[in-house]
Amino acid sequence: MSELAIRAEGLRKRYRLGQRAGYQTLRDALASGAASMLRRERSAQVRDELWALDGVSFDVAPGQILGIVGRNGAGKSTLLKILSRITDPTEGTVELRGRVAALLEVGTGFHPELTGRENLYLNGAILGMRRSEITRKLDDILEFSGVARFVDTPLKFYSSGMAVRLGFAVAAHLEPEILVVDEVLAVGDVAFQERCLGKMREVAGGGRTVLFVSHKLPSVSALCPESIWLDHGRIAFSGRTAEAIDRYVRAMRSGEDSSLADRLDRVGSGRVRVTSFRIEDRAGQPVEDIRAGAALRLVLEYASDGGDLDELKANIVVSDSGDRGLLSFVSEVASPGLGRAPARGRLVCDVPELPLAPGHYDFRFSLFAGRELVDKVYRAGSLVVGEGDFFGTDRLPPSTDYFGPVLVHHSWAIEPAAEPAVLS
């Protein structure tokens, strides 16, 4: 390990679907413990499980920039969360040499009630830096991020783009030995993304290690000499980036949606199965990132084990990283009475304007034949939403932590107060 920055051996990570992870109060913990004792007789029941990682091993040298590519649900973000010590592996070990700074989601490591300046010092303290060290780098951080004017404003009033700019500037300038960057940079504008790529090259040139995940393959190709291709939670290839991307793209084109068709972590009778779930732009091209307010199409291809279906209904739910439902698209509500469906076909949901603030979102779906649940899959797809002009004012609400991620068209006006009633 003395010559390595990162060593990962046999990493496996299991999620139990439908089980909410998160912090608990003491009362919640005691109640949960008591309930689990009462449920022991039924513990033989097997929960739906998803192995997000399944035997991942690799080494990274100091000063190396390693790219990680793969389709949605391949295990990329889970791997970075383990390397960042945000979550523990179910099996396997990770050895890290030095401090780790991670930028995984908008606002990662920040407290929304603290100002930008306070969050900056807090992050530096977490990394083990002295206050004087942080102060020396303060001007560089603010200049790079472009938020100097708002540094004494609580983070909850920052836009998503501002939060990402400050987050990356803090992570890159506080000199961690290992810098971990996920797809979150897609939320920022193009000019800032280019500056980030340049900064990551500078960081690696100083002997520090960078792990970079992105669906923007040209960025991975330009930045990373070597990359890992993750597929179904396993390393499908590790080596030169050009070959990793070539293999990944060819696999995507040859078996576009085989991953969904092969998934076993699904619920329902199986009489009808969804074989493909795609997120497309207005032109029908598959997308993995899109701007706030843009049009998109959600496409469910299905196949039944019998003849035509009298009634086929679907719902698609958009959720945040904590599996909290934010938006739903329900065929029975928006388009009741679709009529008889062929044994094989597709259900298409047209969304004229996506009402979500910048961020990362997951999709799950349920398919019904009449009242029978025939297929249901969690985390069937994901989408990165970038900044867009949803309101036509070139502005979006600040931090989603405070204002929420759902956008709704509305207008404001100032009106005179009503004349007070005159009592006779």
TORKOL-4160 file (C-alpha; in steps of 0.2 Angstrom, whole numbers, padded with zeros to 4 digits, m for minus):
424
<pt num="1" X="0000" Y="0000" Z="0000"/>
<pt num="2" X="0015" Y="0012" Z="0003"/>
<pt num="3" X="0016" Y="0016" Z="m0016"/>
<pt num="4" X="m0003" Y="0017" Z="m0019"/>
<pt num="5" X="m0016" Y="0030" Z="m0015"/>
<pt num="6" X="m0031" Y="0018" Z="m0016"/>
<pt num="7" X="m0032" Y="m0001" Z="m0015"/>
<pt num="8" X="m0050" Y="m0008" Z="m0016"/>
<pt num="9" X="m0052" Y="m0027" Z="m0014"/>
<pt num="10" X="m0067" Y="m0037" Z="m0017"/>
<pt num="11" X="m0080" Y="m0023" Z="m0014"/>
<pt num="12" X="m0098" Y="m0028" Z="m0013"/>
<pt num="13" X="m0113" Y="m0018" Z="m0009"/>
<pt num="14" X="m0130" Y="m0024" Z="m0006"/>
<pt num="15" X="m0146" Y="m0013" Z="m0004"/>
<pt num="16" X="m0163" Y="m0019" Z="0002"/>
<pt num="17" X="m0176" Y="m0012" Z="m0009"/>
<pt num="18" X="m0190" Y="m0003" Z="m0001"/>
<pt num="19" X="m0180" Y="m0001" Z="0015"/>
<pt num="20" X="m0177" Y="0017" Z="0019"/>
<pt num="21" X="m0159" Y="0021" Z="0024"/>
<pt num="22" X="m0155" Y="0037" Z="0035"/>
<pt num="23" X="m0153" Y="0044" Z="0052"/>
<pt num="24" X="m0164" Y="0038" Z="0066"/>
<pt num="25" X="m0169" Y="0046" Z="0083"/>
<pt num="26" X="m0167" Y="0036" Z="0099"/>
<pt num="27" X="m0185" Y="0034" Z="0099"/>
<pt num="28" X="m0185" Y="0027" Z="0081"/>
<pt num="29" X="m0170" Y="0015" Z="0085"/>
<pt num="30" X="m0179" Y="0008" Z="0101"/>
<pt num="31" X="m0195" Y="0006" Z="0091"/>
<pt num="32" X="m0186" Y="m0002" Z="0077"/>
<pt num="33" X="m0177" Y="m0014" Z="0088"/>
<pt num="34" X="m0193" Y="m0019" Z="0097"/>
<pt num="35" X="m0201" Y="m0022" Z="0081"/>
<pt num="36" X="m0187" Y="m0033" Z="0074"/>
<pt num="37" X="m0188" Y="m0044" Z="0090"/>
<pt num="38" X="m0206" Y="m0047" Z="0086"/>
<pt num="39" X="m0203" Y="m0051" Z="0068"/>
<pt num="40" X="m0190" Y="m0064" Z="0070"/>
<pt num="41" X="m0202" Y="m0078" Z="0067"/>
<pt num="42" X="m0205" Y="m0070" Z="0050"/>
<pt num="43" X="m0186" Y="m0066" Z="0046"/>
<pt num="44" X="m0185" Y="m0081" Z="0034"/>
<pt num="45" X="m0195" Y="m0070" Z="0022"/>
<pt num="46" X="m0182" Y="m0064" Z="0009"/>
<pt num="47" X="m0182" Y="m0045" Z="0005"/>
<pt num="48" X="m0179" Y="m0039" Z="m0013"/>
<pt num="49" X="m0161" Y="m0036" Z="m0014"/>
<pt num="50" X="m0150" Y="m0026" Z="m0026"/>
<pt num="51" X="m0131" Y="m0029" Z="m0027"/>
<pt num="52" X="m0125" Y="m0012" Z="m0033"/>
<pt num="53" X="m0107" Y="m0018" Z="m0032"/>
<pt num="54" X="m0101" Y="m0036" Z="m0034"/>
<pt num="55" X="m0083" Y="m0040" Z="m0032"/>
<pt num="56" X="m0074" Y="m0024" Z="m0037"/>
<pt num="57" X="m0055" Y="m0023" Z="m0035"/>
<pt num="58" X="m0042" Y="m0010" Z="m0042"/>
<pt num="59" X="m0027" Y="0000" Z="m0037"/>
<pt num="60" X="m0024" Y="0018" Z="m0040"/>
<pt num="61" X="m0007" Y="0026" Z="m0039"/>
<pt num="62" X="m0003" Y="0044" Z="m0032"/>
<pt num="63" X="m0005" Y="0057" Z="m0046"/>
<pt num="64" X="m0016" Y="0046" Z="m0056"/>
<pt num="65" X="m0032" Y="0052" Z="m0064"/>
<pt num="66" X="m0044" Y="0038" Z="m0066"/>
<pt num="67" X="m0060" Y="0039" Z="m0075"/>
<pt num="68" X="m0075" Y="0028" Z="m0071"/>
<pt num="69" X="m0088" Y="0025" Z="m0085"/>
<pt num="70" X="m0104" Y="0015" Z="m0086"/>
<pt num="71" X="m0123" Y="0015" Z="m0089"/>
<pt num="72" X="m0135" Y="0022" Z="m0076"/>
<pt num="73" X="m0136" Y="0009" Z="m0061"/>
<pt num="74" X="m0119" Y="0001" Z="m0065"/>
<pt num="75" X="m0113" Y="0005" Z="m0047"/>
<pt num="76" X="m0102" Y="0021" Z="m0051"/>
<pt num="77" X="m0109" Y="0032" Z="m0038"/>
<pt num="78" X="m0110" Y="0018" Z="m0025"/>
<pt num="79" X="m0092" Y="0015" Z="m0028"/>
<pt num="80" X="m0087" Y="0033" Z="m0025"/>
<pt num="81" X="m0098" Y="0034" Z="m0009"/>
<pt num="82" X="m0088" Y="0019" Z="m0002"/>
<pt num="83" X="m0071" Y="0027" Z="m0007"/>
<pt num="84" X="m0077" Y="0044" Z="0001"/>
<pt num="85" X="m0082" Y="0034" Z="0017"/>
<pt num="86" X="m0100" Y="0040" Z="0015"/>
<pt num="87" X="m0106" Y="0022" Z="0016"/>
<pt num="88" X="m0098" Y="0005" Z="0020"/>
<pt num="89" X="m0096" Y="m0009" Z="0009"/>
<pt num="90" X="m0106" Y="m0025" Z="0013"/>
<pt num="91" X="m0090" Y="m0035" Z="0009"/>
<pt num="92" X="m0073" Y="m0031" Z="0005"/>
<pt num="93" X="m0060" Y="m0018" Z="0010"/>
<pt num="94" X="m0053" Y="m0001" Z="0005"/>
<pt num="95" X="m0036" Y="0007" Z="0009"/>
<pt num="96" X="m0034" Y="0025" Z="0007"/>
<pt num="97" X="m0018" Y="0035" Z="0009"/>
<pt num="98" X="m0022" Y="0053" Z="0014"/>
<pt num="99" X="m0037" Y="0065" Z="0015"/>
<pt num="100" X="m0051" Y="0062" Z="0003"/>
<pt num="101" X="m0062" Y="0077" Z="m0003"/>
<pt num="102" X="m0078" Y="0072" Z="m0012"/>
<pt num="103" X="m0090" Y="0081" Z="m0023"/>
<pt num="104" X="m0104" Y="0069" Z="m0026"/>
<pt num="105" X="m0120" Y="0079" Z="m0026"/>
<pt num="106" X="m0126" Y="0097" Z="m0025"/>
<pt num="107" X="m0122" Y="0103" Z="m0008"/>
<pt num="108" X="m0112" Y="0088" Z="m0002"/>
<pt num="109" X="m0103" Y="0092" Z="0014"/>
<pt num="110" X="m0112" Y="0109" Z="0016"/>
<pt num="111" X="m0124" Y="0114" Z="0029"/>
<pt num="112" X="m0138" Y="0125" Z="0021"/>
<pt num="113" X="m0140" Y="0136" Z="0037"/>
<pt num="114" X="m0122" Y="0141" Z="0037"/>
<pt num="115" X="m0114" Y="0154" Z="0025"/>
<pt num="116" X="m0102" Y="0150" Z="0011"/>
<pt num="117" X="m0088" Y="0156" Z="0022"/>
<pt num="118" X="m0093" Y="0146" Z="0037"/>
<pt num="119" X="m0095" Y="0130" Z="0026"/>
<pt num="120" X="m0078" Y="0133" Z="0019"/>
<pt num="121" X="m0070" Y="0133" Z="0036"/>
<pt num="122" X="m0080" Y="0118" Z="0041"/>
<pt num="123" X="m0075" Y="0108" Z="0026"/>
<pt num="124" X="m0056" Y="0113" Z="0029"/>
<pt num="125" X="m0058" Y="0108" Z="0048"/>
<pt num="126" X="m0065" Y="0091" Z="0043"/>
<pt num="127" X="m0050" Y="0088" Z="0031"/>
<pt num="128" X="m0039" Y="0092" Z="0046"/>
<pt num="129" X="m0033" Y="0109" Z="0040"/>
<pt num="130" X="m0028" Y="0123" Z="0052"/>
<pt num="131" X="m0039" Y="0139" Z="0051"/>
<pt num="132" X="m0023" Y="0149" Z="0045"/>
<pt num="133" X="m0021" Y="0136" Z="0031"/>
<pt num="134" X="m0039" Y="0139" Z="0025"/>
<pt num="135" X="m0038" Y="0158" Z="0027"/>
<pt num="136" X="m0022" Y="0158" Z="0015"/>
<pt num="137" X="m0032" Y="0149" Z="0002"/>
<pt num="138" X="m0048" Y="0159" Z="0004"/>
<pt num="139" X="m0045" Y="0172" Z="m0010"/>
<pt num="140" X="m0041" Y="0158" Z="m0022"/>
<pt num="141" X="m0056" Y="0148" Z="m0018"/>
<pt num="142" X="m0068" Y="0163" Z="m0020"/>
<pt num="143" X="m0060" Y="0169" Z="m0036"/>
<pt num="144" X="m0061" Y="0151" Z="m0044"/>
<pt num="145" X="m0079" Y="0149" Z="m0038"/>
<pt num="146" X="m0085" Y="0166" Z="m0043"/>
<pt num="147" X="m0096" Y="0168" Z="m0027"/>
<pt num="148" X="m0086" Y="0180" Z="m0017"/>
<pt num="149" X="m0101" Y="0192" Z="m0017"/>
<pt num="150" X="m0112" Y="0179" Z="m0008"/>
<pt num="151" X="m0099" Y="0171" Z="0003"/>
<pt num="152" X="m0108" Y="0178" Z="0019"/>
<pt num="153" X="m0125" Y="0172" Z="0013"/>
<pt num="154" X="m0132" Y="0156" Z="0020"/>
<pt num="155" X="m0130" Y="0142" Z="0007"/>
<pt num="156" X="m0149" Y="0138" Z="0007"/>
<pt num="157" X="m0150" Y="0154" Z="m0004"/>
<pt num="158" X="m0137" Y="0149" Z="m0017"/>
<pt num="159" X="m0143" Y="0142" Z="m0034"/>
<pt num="160" X="m0138" Y="0124" Z="m0038"/>
<pt num="161" X="m0124" Y="0131" Z="m0050"/>
<pt num="162" X="m0117" Y="0142" Z="m0036"/>
<pt num="163" X="m0117" Y="0128" Z="m0024"/>
<pt num="164" X="m0108" Y="0117" Z="m0036"/>
<pt num="165" X="m0095" Y="0130" Z="m0040"/>
<pt num="166" X="m0091" Y="0133" Z="m0022"/>
<pt num="167" X="m0091" Y="0115" Z="m0018"/>
<pt num="168" X="m0078" Y="0111" Z="m0032"/>
<pt num="169" X="m0067" Y="0126" Z="m0027"/>
<pt num="170" X="m0067" Y="0120" Z="m0009"/>
<pt num="171" X="m0063" Y="0102" Z="m0013"/>
<pt num="172" X="m0049" Y="0106" Z="m0026"/>
<pt num="173" X="m0041" Y="0120" Z="m0016"/>
<pt num="174" X="m0040" Y="0113" Z="0001"/>
<pt num="175" X="m0026" Y="0101" Z="m0005"/>
<pt num="176" X="m0034" Y="0083" Z="m0002"/>
<pt num="177" X="m0023" Y="0069" Z="m0007"/>
<pt num="178" X="m0038" Y="0061" Z="m0016"/>
<pt num="179" X="m0051" Y="0071" Z="m0025"/>
<pt num="180" X="m0067" Y="0062" Z="m0030"/>
<pt num="181" X="m0079" Y="0070" Z="m0042"/>
<pt num="182" X="m0096" Y="0063" Z="m0048"/>
<pt num="183" X="m0108" Y="0068" Z="m0062"/>
<pt num="184" X="m0113" Y="0084" Z="m0051"/>
<pt num="185" X="m0102" Y="0095" Z="m0063"/>
<pt num="186" X="m0115" Y="0093" Z="m0076"/>
<pt num="187" X="m0126" Y="0105" Z="m0066"/>
<pt num="188" X="m0114" Y="0119" Z="m0069"/>
<pt num="189" X="m0112" Y="0129" Z="m0085"/>
<pt num="190" X="m0100" Y="0123" Z="m0099"/>
<pt num="191" X="m0087" Y="0137" Z="m0096"/>
<pt num="192" X="m0085" Y="0131" Z="m0077"/>
<pt num="193" X="m0084" Y="0113" Z="m0082"/>
<pt num="194" X="m0069" Y="0117" Z="m0093"/>
<pt num="195" X="m0061" Y="0126" Z="m0078"/>
<pt num="196" X="m0064" Y="0111" Z="m0067"/>
<pt num="197" X="m0056" Y="0099" Z="m0080"/>
<pt num="198" X="m0041" Y="0111" Z="m0080"/>
<pt num="199" X="m0040" Y="0112" Z="m0061"/>
<pt num="200" X="m0041" Y="0093" Z="m0060"/>
<pt num="201" X="m0026" Y="0091" Z="m0071"/>
<pt num="202" X="m0017" Y="0104" Z="m0060"/>
<pt num="203" X="m0021" Y="0094" Z="m0045"/>
<pt num="204" X="m0015" Y="0077" Z="m0052"/>
<pt num="205" X="0001" Y="0086" Z="m0058"/>
<pt num="206" X="0004" Y="0090" Z="m0040"/>
<pt num="207" X="0005" Y="0072" Z="m0036"/>
<pt num="208" X="m0013" Y="0070" Z="m0029"/>
<pt num="209" X="m0025" Y="0057" Z="m0035"/>
<pt num="210" X="m0042" Y="0061" Z="m0045"/>
<pt num="211" X="m0057" Y="0049" Z="m0047"/>
<pt num="212" X="m0069" Y="0056" Z="m0060"/>
<pt num="213" X="m0086" Y="0049" Z="m0065"/>
<pt num="214" X="m0095" Y="0057" Z="m0080"/>
<pt num="215" X="m0107" Y="0052" Z="m0094"/>
<pt num="216" X="m0099" Y="0065" Z="m0105"/>
<pt num="217" X="m0086" Y="0053" Z="m0113"/>
<pt num="218" X="m0076" Y="0067" Z="m0122"/>
<pt num="219" X="m0072" Y="0075" Z="m0105"/>
<pt num="220" X="m0067" Y="0058" Z="m0098"/>
<pt num="221" X="m0056" Y="0055" Z="m0113"/>
<pt num="222" X="m0048" Y="0072" Z="m0112"/>
<pt num="223" X="m0044" Y="0071" Z="m0094"/>
<pt num="224" X="m0041" Y="0053" Z="m0089"/>
<pt num="225" X="m0027" Y="0042" Z="m0096"/>
<pt num="226" X="m0035" Y="0026" Z="m0089"/>
<pt num="227" X="m0052" Y="0022" Z="m0085"/>
<pt num="228" X="m0063" Y="0008" Z="m0077"/>
<pt num="229" X="m0079" Y="0002" Z="m0086"/>
<pt num="230" X="m0092" Y="m0004" Z="m0073"/>
<pt num="231" X="m0106" Y="m0015" Z="m0079"/>
<pt num="232" X="m0119" Y="m0023" Z="m0067"/>
<pt num="233" X="m0108" Y="m0019" Z="m0052"/>
<pt num="234" X="m0093" Y="m0027" Z="m0059"/>
<pt num="235" X="m0077" Y="m0021" Z="m0068"/>
<pt num="236" X="m0080" Y="m0025" Z="m0086"/>
<pt num="237" X="m0063" Y="m0017" Z="m0092"/>
<pt num="238" X="m0049" Y="m0008" Z="m0084"/>
<pt num="239" X="m0036" Y="0000" Z="m0094"/>
<pt num="240" X="m0033" Y="0014" Z="m0107"/>
<pt num="241" X="m0047" Y="0026" Z="m0108"/>
<pt num="242" X="m0049" Y="0025" Z="m0127"/>
<pt num="243" X="m0052" Y="0006" Z="m0126"/>
<pt num="244" X="m0063" Y="0007" Z="m0111"/>
<pt num="245" X="m0074" Y="0020" Z="m0119"/>
<pt num="246" X="m0074" Y="0010" Z="m0136"/>
<pt num="247" X="m0080" Y="m0006" Z="m0127"/>
<pt num="248" X="m0093" Y="0003" Z="m0117"/>
<pt num="249" X="m0100" Y="0012" Z="m0132"/>
<pt num="250" X="m0101" Y="m0004" Z="m0142"/>
<pt num="251" X="m0109" Y="m0014" Z="m0128"/>
<pt num="252" X="m0122" Y="0000" Z="m0126"/>
<pt num="253" X="m0126" Y="0000" Z="m0145"/>
<pt num="254" X="m0127" Y="m0019" Z="m0146"/>
<pt num="255" X="m0137" Y="m0023" Z="m0131"/>
<pt num="256" X="m0145" Y="m0006" Z="m0127"/>
<pt num="257" X="m0157" Y="m0011" Z="m0113"/>
<pt num="258" X="m0152" Y="m0029" Z="m0109"/>
<pt num="259" X="m0148" Y="m0024" Z="m0091"/>
<pt num="260" X="m0166" Y="m0020" Z="m0087"/>
<pt num="261" X="m0172" Y="m0036" Z="m0095"/>
<pt num="262" X="m0160" Y="m0046" Z="m0085"/>
<pt num="263" X="m0163" Y="m0038" Z="m0068"/>
<pt num="264" X="m0170" Y="m0050" Z="m0055"/>
<pt num="265" X="m0174" Y="m0036" Z="m0042"/>
<pt num="266" X="m0192" Y="m0034" Z="m0048"/>
<pt num="267" X="m0209" Y="m0036" Z="m0041"/>
<pt num="268" X="m0225" Y="m0042" Z="m0049"/>
<pt num="269" X="m0233" Y="m0057" Z="m0057"/>
<pt num="270" X="m0222" Y="m0056" Z="m0072"/>
<pt num="271" X="m0236" Y="m0060" Z="m0084"/>
<pt num="272" X="m0230" Y="m0044" Z="m0093"/>
<pt num="273" X="m0212" Y="m0038" Z="m0092"/>
<pt num="274" X="m0204" Y="m0021" Z="m0096"/>
<pt num="275" X="m0189" Y="m0025" Z="m0107"/>
<pt num="276" X="m0183" Y="m0007" Z="m0109"/>
<pt num="277" X="m0184" Y="0009" Z="m0100"/>
<pt num="278" X="m0178" Y="0024" Z="m0110"/>
<pt num="279" X="m0177" Y="0043" Z="m0107"/>
<pt num="280" X="m0177" Y="0052" Z="m0123"/>
<pt num="281" X="m0176" Y="0070" Z="m0129"/>
<pt num="282" X="m0189" Y="0078" Z="m0140"/>
<pt num="283" X="m0181" Y="0070" Z="m0156"/>
<pt num="284" X="m0182" Y="0053" Z="m0148"/>
<pt num="285" X="m0163" Y="0052" Z="m0144"/>
<pt num="286" X="m0158" Y="0043" Z="m0128"/>
<pt num="287" X="m0152" Y="0056" Z="m0115"/>
<pt num="288" X="m0143" Y="0055" Z="m0098"/>
<pt num="289" X="m0143" Y="0074" Z="m0094"/>
<pt num="290" X="m0155" Y="0087" Z="m0099"/>
<pt num="291" X="m0159" Y="0105" Z="m0095"/>
<pt num="292" X="m0172" Y="0111" Z="m0083"/>
<pt num="293" X="m0188" Y="0114" Z="m0092"/>
<pt num="294" X="m0183" Y="0104" Z="m0108"/>
<pt num="295" X="m0196" Y="0092" Z="m0116"/>
<pt num="296" X="m0193" Y="0073" Z="m0114"/>
<pt num="297" X="m0201" Y="0056" Z="m0117"/>
<pt num="298" X="m0201" Y="0042" Z="m0106"/>
<pt num="299" X="m0203" Y="0025" Z="m0115"/>
<pt num="300" X="m0207" Y="0008" Z="m0108"/>
<pt num="301" X="m0206" Y="m0006" Z="m0120"/>
<pt num="302" X="m0215" Y="m0022" Z="m0114"/>
<pt num="303" X="m0218" Y="m0040" Z="m0119"/>
<pt num="304" X="m0232" Y="m0051" Z="m0112"/>
<pt num="305" X="m0232" Y="m0070" Z="m0111"/>
<pt num="306" X="m0249" Y="m0071" Z="m0119"/>
<pt num="307" X="m0260" Y="m0062" Z="m0132"/>
<pt num="308" X="m0267" Y="m0044" Z="m0132"/>
<pt num="309" X="m0271" Y="m0036" Z="m0116"/>
<pt num="310" X="m0287" Y="m0028" Z="m0112"/>
<pt num="311" X="m0281" Y="m0015" Z="m0101"/>
<pt num="312" X="m0263" Y="m0009" Z="m0098"/>
<pt num="313" X="m0258" Y="0005" Z="m0086"/>
<pt num="314" X="m0241" Y="0012" Z="m0080"/>
<pt num="315" X="m0234" Y="0025" Z="m0068"/>
<pt num="316" X="m0217" Y="0032" Z="m0067"/>
<pt num="317" X="m0210" Y="0040" Z="m0052"/>
<pt num="318" X="m0196" Y="0052" Z="m0051"/>
<pt num="319" X="m0186" Y="0052" Z="m0034"/>
<pt num="320" X="m0171" Y="0060" Z="m0026"/>
<pt num="321" X="m0156" Y="0051" Z="m0020"/>
<pt num="322" X="m0165" Y="0046" Z="m0004"/>
<pt num="323" X="m0179" Y="0037" Z="m0014"/>
<pt num="324" X="m0192" Y="0051" Z="m0009"/>
<pt num="325" X="m0205" Y="0053" Z="m0023"/>
<pt num="326" X="m0205" Y="0070" Z="m0031"/>
<pt num="327" X="m0215" Y="0068" Z="m0047"/>
<pt num="328" X="m0227" Y="0055" Z="m0054"/>
<pt num="329" X="m0233" Y="0052" Z="m0072"/>
<pt num="330" X="m0248" Y="0041" Z="m0071"/>
<pt num="331" X="m0257" Y="0035" Z="m0086"/>
<pt num="332" X="m0273" Y="0031" Z="m0078"/>
<pt num="333" X="m0274" Y="0049" Z="m0072"/>
<pt num="334" X="m0267" Y="0059" Z="m0087"/>
<pt num="335" X="m0274" Y="0047" Z="m0101"/>
<pt num="336" X="m0287" Y="0036" Z="m0095"/>
<pt num="337" X="m0294" Y="0022" Z="m0106"/>
<pt num="338" X="m0279" Y="0019" Z="m0117"/>
<pt num="339" X="m0288" Y="0004" Z="m0124"/>
<pt num="340" X="m0283" Y="m0013" Z="m0129"/>
<pt num="341" X="m0264" Y="m0016" Z="m0130"/>
<pt num="342" X="m0254" Y="m0028" Z="m0141"/>
<pt num="343" X="m0245" Y="m0042" Z="m0133"/>
<pt num="344" X="m0228" Y="m0033" Z="m0137"/>
<pt num="345" X="m0227" Y="m0014" Z="m0138"/>
<pt num="346" X="m0222" Y="0002" Z="m0129"/>
<pt num="347" X="m0230" Y="0015" Z="m0118"/>
<pt num="348" X="m0224" Y="0032" Z="m0121"/>
<pt num="349" X="m0226" Y="0047" Z="m0109"/>
<pt num="350" X="m0223" Y="0064" Z="m0117"/>
<pt num="351" X="m0217" Y="0077" Z="m0104"/>
<pt num="352" X="m0218" Y="0094" Z="m0113"/>
<pt num="353" X="m0208" Y="0103" Z="m0099"/>
<pt num="354" X="m0198" Y="0095" Z="m0086"/>
<pt num="355" X="m0202" Y="0104" Z="m0070"/>
<pt num="356" X="m0186" Y="0100" Z="m0060"/>
<pt num="357" X="m0172" Y="0110" Z="m0053"/>
<pt num="358" X="m0154" Y="0105" Z="m0057"/>
<pt num="359" X="m0149" Y="0089" Z="m0048"/>
<pt num="360" X="m0148" Y="0070" Z="m0050"/>
<pt num="361" X="m0164" Y="0060" Z="m0050"/>
<pt num="362" X="m0169" Y="0042" Z="m0051"/>
<pt num="363" X="m0184" Y="0034" Z="m0060"/>
<pt num="364" X="m0195" Y="0019" Z="m0055"/>
<pt num="365" X="m0210" Y="0012" Z="m0063"/>
<pt num="366" X="m0225" Y="0001" Z="m0060"/>
<pt num="367" X="m0234" Y="m0009" Z="m0074"/>
<pt num="368" X="m0252" Y="m0015" Z="m0071"/>
<pt num="369" X="m0263" Y="m0026" Z="m0082"/>
<pt num="370" X="m0280" Y="m0021" Z="m0075"/>
<pt num="371" X="m0278" Y="m0021" Z="m0057"/>
<pt num="372" X="m0264" Y="m0034" Z="m0057"/>
<pt num="373" X="m0247" Y="m0028" Z="m0053"/>
<pt num="374" X="m0236" Y="m0037" Z="m0067"/>
<pt num="375" X="m0219" Y="m0028" Z="m0066"/>
<pt num="376" X="m0211" Y="m0015" Z="m0054"/>
<pt num="377" X="m0193" Y="m0010" Z="m0054"/>
<pt num="378" X="m0184" Y="0003" Z="m0043"/>
<pt num="379" X="m0170" Y="0013" Z="m0050"/>
<pt num="380" X="m0174" Y="0009" Z="m0068"/>
<pt num="381" X="m0165" Y="0024" Z="m0074"/>
<pt num="382" X="m0158" Y="0041" Z="m0069"/>
<pt num="383" X="m0156" Y="0058" Z="m0076"/>
<pt num="384" X="m0145" Y="0073" Z="m0072"/>
<pt num="385" X="m0154" Y="0090" Z="m0074"/>
<pt num="386" X="m0143" Y="0105" Z="m0078"/>
<pt num="387" X="m0147" Y="0123" Z="m0077"/>
<pt num="388" X="m0160" Y="0130" Z="m0089"/>
<pt num="389" X="m0172" Y="0144" Z="m0092"/>
<pt num="390" X="m0188" Y="0136" Z="m0085"/>
<pt num="391" X="m0197" Y="0153" Z="m0081"/>
<pt num="392" X="m0191" Y="0163" Z="m0096"/>
<pt num="393" X="m0182" Y="0175" Z="m0084"/>
<pt num="394" X="m0164" Y="0166" Z="m0085"/>
<pt num="395" X="m0166" Y="0163" Z="m0066"/>
<pt num="396" X="m0170" Y="0147" Z="m0055"/>
<pt num="397" X="m0173" Y="0146" Z="m0037"/>
<pt num="398" X="m0158" Y="0145" Z="m0025"/>
<pt num="399" X="m0153" Y="0129" Z="m0016"/>
<pt num="400" X="m0166" Y="0114" Z="m0018"/>
<pt num="401" X="m0162" Y="0110" Z="0001"/>
<pt num="402" X="m0172" Y="0125" Z="0006"/>
<pt num="403" X="m0184" Y="0128" Z="m0009"/>
<pt num="404" X="m0187" Y="0110" Z="m0015"/>
<pt num="405" X="m0183" Y="0103" Z="m0032"/>
<pt num="406" X="m0200" Y="0105" Z="m0041"/>
<pt num="407" X="m0203" Y="0120" Z="m0052"/>
<pt num="408" X="m0220" Y="0127" Z="m0055"/>
<pt num="409" X="m0225" Y="0141" Z="m0067"/>
<pt num="410" X="m0232" Y="0156" Z="m0057"/>
<pt num="411" X="m0232" Y="0174" Z="m0057"/>
<pt num="412" X="m0232" Y="0188" Z="m0044"/>
<pt num="413" X="m0240" Y="0205" Z="m0044"/>
<pt num="414" X="m0242" Y="0219" Z="m0032"/>
<pt num="415" X="m0260" Y="0225" Z="m0029"/>
<pt num="416" X="m0267" Y="0239" Z="m0018"/>
<pt num="417" X="m0275" Y="0234" Z="m0002"/>
<pt num="418" X="m0294" Y="0233" Z="m0002"/>
<pt num="419" X="m0304" Y="0248" Z="0004"/>
<pt num="420" X="m0308" Y="0245" Z="0022"/>
<pt num="421" X="m0327" Y="0242" Z="0025"/>
<pt num="422" X="m0336" Y="0256" Z="0032"/>
<pt num="423" X="m0347" Y="0253" Z="0047"/>
<pt num="424" X="m0363" Y="0262" Z="0048"/>
